[in-house]
Amino acid sequence: MSRVLMFKRFERFWHWSQALLIFVLLFTGFAIHGTYEVMRFSTAVQVHTLAAWALIVLWVFAIFWHFTTGEWRQYIPTRDGLLAVMHYYLIGTFTGASHPYKKTTKAKHNPLQRLAYLFFKVVISPIIWVSGLLYLFYNDWPATLAGALELETVALIHTGAAFAMLVFIIAHVYMTTMGKTLTSHIKPMITGYEDLDEHH
Ligand code: HEM
């Protein structure tokens, strides 16, 4: 076994701040939606808007980081080994098989993770981001936009993307507990360090 730095400092920072902000946005977002009544509507809107701006700033820095460090390459999709990983999560994990993917610092996501994270980054996030900004600046829409788009449509798309994010988070958190021990995948995202087999 060798100890390697798997998640750099900024990477852990953006991961956990993004997680925190998304939890705040989910909680206040569904309060705005009327799913539950735990705070004043105006408070929910204020906190939601503040957290949304913080998340947008975080994303701008994270996008810059991905491109300047070349870490964006970790998300290039591949079919190589994808079926083996899917087979593992559908069957192998229940029969005690070992994980078919051996990660390295240069390729730390298995093929299924690459697809899931890429979808999160280039589909769900931009949809929630653009629809959220359209929602926020509804009063300033130019006449051409107001003629072509209804607020209800924007709200529906925004809420739909919020549900997609919720589904992602449930699956993501569940799968982080599927390592050798309950927390063996979670610890490296806190400390940065992970033990890998020597020959990998
Ligand atoms: C990232 C940028 C985001 C922006 C700019 C944004 C902005 C907004 C705005 C302006 C509203 C309407 C508030 C009002 O009624 O006055 C709203 C509602 C909502 N937001 Fe966001 N939001 C963002 C991200 C998120 C995220 C990440 C989630 C959840 C994962 C989320 C979930 C919701 C939900 C569920 C509603 C209620 C929609 C409805 O019932 O019409 N938002 N958001």
Boltz pocket constraint, residues with backbone or C-beta under 6 A from the ligand:
constraints:
  - pocket:
      binder: B
      contacts: [[A, 21], [A, 22], [A, 25], [A, 26], [A, 28], [A, 29], [A, 30], [A, 32], [A, 33], [A, 34], [A, 45], [A, 48], [A, 49], [A, 52], [A, 53], [A, 55], [A, 56], [A, 125], [A, 128], [A, 129], [A, 131], [A, 132], [A, 133], [A, 135], [A, 136], [A, 137], [A, 155], [A, 156], [A, 158], [A, 159], [A, 161], [A, 162], [A, 163], [A, 165], [A, 166]]
      max_distance: 6.0
